[in-house]
Amino acid sequence: MDIVTGEKRQIKKDNLIPTVAKTAFAAQMSGDNVTDIGDNLYVALGSSVVAVAAGDTQLGEEVVRKVASSTSFSGAICSIATFFAAGEATGTHREFGLF
């Protein structure tokens, strides 16, 4: 909401799913997965403003990485949660990654 005018603003952004993630999803769905992703899932935040590319395999400027606290799914929706305590992830975050 604009604090001067009181009008609501909506900003839409598209996410890019890197090729390596698409490959991992395809392997998981086909049953060709080597490991249970949930046992090794990390959530990372970064601060880089550089545009992402399909070939990316890491964040541009990673600030913090932490093991996922919980994962669940319902139908075609997956929920992944991680709690960052005060001081663990300070600053402005412009990147998000699952590893």
URMOGI-V77415 format. One record per pair of residues at least 4 apart in sequence whose C-alpha atoms are under 6 Angstrom apart, sorted by the first residue. I is the first residue (numbers start at 1). J is the second residue. D is the distance in whole Angstrom. If there is no record, write none. Layout:
i = (I	I)
j = (J	J)
d = (D	D)
This chain:
i = (1	1	1	2	2	18	18	18	19	19	27	27	28	37	41	41	42	42	42	42	42	43	43	43	43	43	44	44	44	44	45	45	45	45	45	46	46	46	46	46	47	47	47	47	48	48	68	68	69	69	70	70	71	71	72	72	73	73	73	84)
j = (7	8	9	6	7	54	55	56	54	55	32	33	33	41	68	99	66	67	68	98	99	65	66	68	97	98	64	65	96	97	62	63	64	95	96	61	62	63	93	95	61	93	94	95	60	61	81	82	81	82	80	81	79	80	78	79	77	78	79	88)
d = (6	4	6	5	5	4	6	6	5	6	5	5	5	6	6	6	5	4	5	6	5	6	5	6	6	5	6	4	6	5	6	6	6	6	5	5	4	5	5	5	6	5	5	6	5	5	6	5	6	5	6	5	6	5	6	5	6	4	6	6)
